[in-house]
Amino acid sequence: MAVADNTNLKPSPDDFLTIIRRQQLGKLKIYLGPCPGVGKTYQMLVEGNRLRRQGVDVVIGYVEPHNRPETTAQIGELEIVPPLVAKYHGMTLKEMDLDGVLARKPTIALVDELAHTNTPQSRNRKRYEDVQDLLRAGINIIATVNIQHFESLYNIVEEVTGVKVKERVPDEIITQADQVVNIEVYDVGRKQPPPAPCADGGAIIAQQCADIVAKTQHGAQQQRNQKQPNPSAAIPL
């Protein structure tokens, strides 16, 4: 008997190509915090060193230790892709060398501060766009970002902390992440107290942080489930 003409059981070639491309993408892990100084970079470097000791090819694409000795110490023996040096408004700035990381093609690259705005000489305007290029090249990424930079929450963070947020990251970055680690204000065992705005509003922001992670990841999982073929769907003969 002929197979029934049921379009629901006939994914298009474009659907199959999407599946292939998704499998070829690198994986994204994000250390997410309620404010600066809570230990995101520190924890990212700790994980990078642990993976390196396990034999994984890990490099630092870009890290900003912010003159914190305990964070700088965690760089350890990790390979660093040398940053680009750019002149901007009379200042000398360092940027991630996107082409250098692509050419090195590690298994995992550590990339700090997703919300960072690149200098005009850079290929992309934002660092999260650099990360998207790396993911498309099949490089896995461990990155950091603060919750106040996300489009749907920056106004809440401004209200709680009184700090104006200039650099923004689309919420889709969280949706695309394969794993998100929510760094809470006091959970990293570091000696310094958190910055005052974080100490004052940290509990509120941390809850907002947890809520957006849960909401976006739930939505992302629903989208993935909808794109998967239904193995139980019978083909009428």
C-alpha positions as CSV (number, residue, x, y, z in Angstrom):
1,M,0.0,0.0,0.0
2,A,1.1,3.6,-0.6
3,V,2.4,5.7,2.2
4,A,-0.3,8.2,3.2
5,D,0.4,11.8,2.2
6,N,0.8,13.2,5.7
7,T,3.0,16.3,5.7
8,N,3.4,16.1,9.5
9,L,5.4,12.9,9.0
10,K,7.6,14.4,6.2
11,P,10.2,16.8,7.7
12,S,11.6,19.0,5.0
13,P,15.3,18.9,3.9
14,D,15.7,22.2,5.6
15,D,14.6,20.7,8.9
16,F,17.2,17.9,8.5
17,L,19.9,20.5,7.7
18,T,19.0,22.4,10.8
19,I,19.5,19.3,12.9
20,I,22.9,18.7,11.3
21,R,24.0,22.2,11.9
22,R,22.9,22.1,15.5
23,Q,24.9,19.0,16.1
24,Q,28.0,20.7,14.6
25,L,27.7,23.7,16.9
26,G,29.9,24.1,19.9
27,K,28.3,23.9,23.4
28,L,27.9,26.9,25.6
29,K,28.2,27.1,29.4
30,I,27.6,30.3,31.2
31,Y,28.6,31.4,34.7
32,L,25.9,33.9,35.5
33,G,26.0,36.3,38.5
34,P,23.9,39.0,40.1
35,C,26.6,41.6,40.0
36,P,30.4,42.1,39.4
37,G,32.8,40.6,41.9
38,V,31.0,37.5,43.0
39,G,33.4,35.0,41.5
40,K,32.2,34.1,38.0
41,T,35.7,34.5,36.4
42,Y,37.3,32.7,39.3
43,Q,35.0,29.7,38.9
44,M,35.4,29.6,35.1
45,L,39.2,29.4,35.5
46,V,38.9,26.8,38.2
47,E,36.8,24.7,35.8
48,G,39.2,25.3,33.0
49,N,42.2,24.1,35.0
50,R,40.2,21.0,36.1
51,L,39.4,20.2,32.5
52,R,43.0,20.8,31.4
53,R,44.2,18.3,34.1
54,Q,41.8,15.8,32.6
55,G,43.5,16.1,29.2
56,V,41.0,18.4,27.6
57,D,42.4,21.0,25.1
58,V,41.4,24.3,26.9
59,V,42.6,27.8,26.1
60,I,41.8,31.3,27.5
61,G,40.2,33.2,24.7
62,Y,39.9,36.3,26.9
63,V,39.9,36.8,30.7
64,E,39.7,39.9,32.8
65,P,41.0,39.2,36.3
66,H,40.3,42.8,37.5
67,N,43.5,42.9,39.5
68,R,42.2,40.3,41.9
69,P,45.2,38.2,43.0
70,E,43.1,35.1,43.7
71,T,41.5,35.2,40.3
72,T,44.9,35.9,38.5
73,A,46.3,32.9,40.4
74,Q,43.7,30.6,38.9
75,I,45.0,31.3,35.4
76,G,47.7,28.8,36.4
77,E,49.1,26.8,33.4
78,L,46.2,27.5,31.1
79,E,47.2,28.5,27.6
80,I,46.2,32.1,26.6
81,V,45.5,33.1,23.1
82,P,47.3,36.5,22.9
83,P,44.8,39.3,22.8
84,L,44.6,42.0,20.2
85,V,45.8,45.4,21.2
86,A,43.8,48.3,19.9
87,K,44.0,52.1,20.2
88,Y,40.7,53.9,20.9
89,H,40.3,57.5,22.0
90,G,43.9,57.6,23.1
91,M,43.6,54.5,25.2
92,T,45.3,51.2,24.6
93,L,42.7,48.4,24.9
94,K,42.9,44.6,24.8
95,E,40.3,42.6,22.9
96,M,39.9,38.8,22.3
97,D,41.6,37.8,19.1
98,L,38.7,36.0,17.4
99,D,40.7,34.9,14.4
100,G,43.4,33.7,16.7
101,V,41.0,31.5,18.7
102,L,39.4,30.2,15.4
103,A,42.9,29.3,14.1
104,R,43.9,27.6,17.3
105,K,40.6,25.7,17.4
106,P,40.7,24.3,20.9
107,T,38.1,22.0,22.3
108,I,37.1,24.6,24.9
109,A,37.7,28.4,25.0
110,L,37.2,30.4,28.2
111,V,35.6,33.8,27.4
112,D,35.0,36.5,30.0
113,E,32.4,39.2,30.0
114,L,29.9,38.4,27.2
115,A,28.4,41.8,27.4
116,H,31.6,43.6,26.5
117,T,31.5,46.1,23.6
118,N,34.4,45.6,21.2
119,T,36.5,48.4,19.8
120,P,35.4,49.7,16.3
121,Q,38.4,47.8,14.7
122,S,36.9,44.4,15.7
123,R,35.0,42.2,13.4
124,N,31.9,42.2,15.7
125,R,30.4,44.9,17.8
126,K,29.9,42.7,20.9
127,R,31.8,39.9,22.5
128,Y,28.8,37.6,22.6
129,E,28.8,37.9,18.8
130,D,32.4,36.7,18.8
131,V,31.3,33.8,20.9
132,Q,28.5,32.9,18.5
133,D,31.2,32.8,15.7
134,L,33.2,30.4,17.8
135,L,30.2,28.2,18.5
136,R,29.4,28.0,14.8
137,A,33.0,26.9,14.2
138,G,32.4,23.9,16.6
139,I,34.4,25.4,19.5
140,N,32.9,24.8,23.0
141,I,32.7,27.9,25.2
142,I,32.6,28.6,28.9
143,A,31.7,32.2,29.5
144,T,30.7,34.7,32.1
145,V,28.1,37.5,32.3
146,N,26.2,39.5,34.9
147,I,22.4,39.3,35.0
148,Q,22.0,43.1,34.7
149,H,23.1,43.0,31.1
150,F,20.2,41.0,29.9
151,E,17.6,43.0,28.0
152,S,14.6,41.8,30.0
153,L,16.1,42.5,33.4
154,Y,18.4,45.5,33.1
155,N,15.7,48.0,34.2
156,I,14.9,45.9,37.3
157,V,18.6,45.8,38.2
158,E,18.9,49.5,37.8
159,E,15.9,50.0,40.1
160,V,17.3,47.7,42.8
161,T,21.0,48.8,42.7
162,G,20.8,52.4,41.3
163,V,23.5,51.4,38.8
164,K,22.9,52.4,35.1
165,V,23.4,49.5,32.7
166,K,24.9,50.5,29.4
167,E,25.9,47.2,27.8
168,R,23.1,44.8,26.9
169,V,22.9,41.1,25.9
170,P,19.8,39.6,24.3
171,D,17.9,37.0,26.4
172,E,18.4,34.5,23.6
173,I,22.0,34.0,24.7
174,I,20.6,32.2,27.9
175,T,18.2,30.3,25.8
176,Q,21.0,29.0,23.6
177,A,23.2,28.0,26.5
178,D,23.5,24.2,27.2
179,Q,24.3,24.8,30.8
180,V,24.0,27.8,33.1
181,V,25.6,28.1,36.6
182,N,23.9,30.7,38.8
183,I,26.7,32.2,41.0
184,E,25.0,33.5,44.1
185,V,26.4,36.4,46.1
186,Y,28.2,34.4,48.9
187,D,28.7,30.9,47.5
188,V,32.3,31.0,46.2
189,G,34.3,31.1,49.3
190,R,36.3,34.2,48.3
191,K,37.8,36.5,50.9
192,Q,36.5,39.9,49.7
193,P,32.9,40.9,50.4
194,P,30.7,41.6,47.4
195,P,30.4,45.2,46.1
196,A,27.9,47.3,48.0
197,P,25.2,47.4,45.4
198,C,25.3,43.6,45.2
199,A,25.2,43.3,48.9
200,D,22.3,45.6,49.2
201,G,20.2,44.1,46.3
202,G,21.9,40.8,45.8
203,A,19.1,38.6,47.1
204,I,16.5,40.2,44.9
205,I,18.7,40.1,41.8
206,A,19.8,36.6,42.5
207,Q,16.1,35.5,42.6
208,Q,15.5,37.4,39.3
209,C,18.5,35.6,38.0
210,A,17.2,32.2,39.0
211,D,13.8,33.0,37.5
212,I,15.1,34.0,34.1
213,V,17.3,31.0,33.9
214,A,14.5,28.7,34.7
215,K,12.1,30.4,32.4
216,T,14.4,30.7,29.4
217,Q,15.8,27.2,29.7
218,H,12.3,25.7,30.0
219,G,11.3,27.6,26.8
220,A,14.5,26.4,25.1
221,Q,13.8,22.8,26.0
222,Q,10.3,23.1,24.7
223,Q,11.6,24.4,21.4
224,R,14.1,21.5,21.2
225,N,11.4,19.0,21.9
226,Q,9.2,20.5,19.1
227,K,12.0,20.1,16.6
228,Q,12.7,16.5,17.4
229,P,10.9,13.9,15.3
230,N,8.3,11.8,17.1
231,P,9.6,8.2,17.1
232,S,6.2,6.8,18.1
233,A,4.4,8.3,15.1
234,A,3.3,5.4,12.9
235,I,3.5,5.7,9.2
236,P,0.2,4.4,7.8
237,L,0.7,1.8,5.0
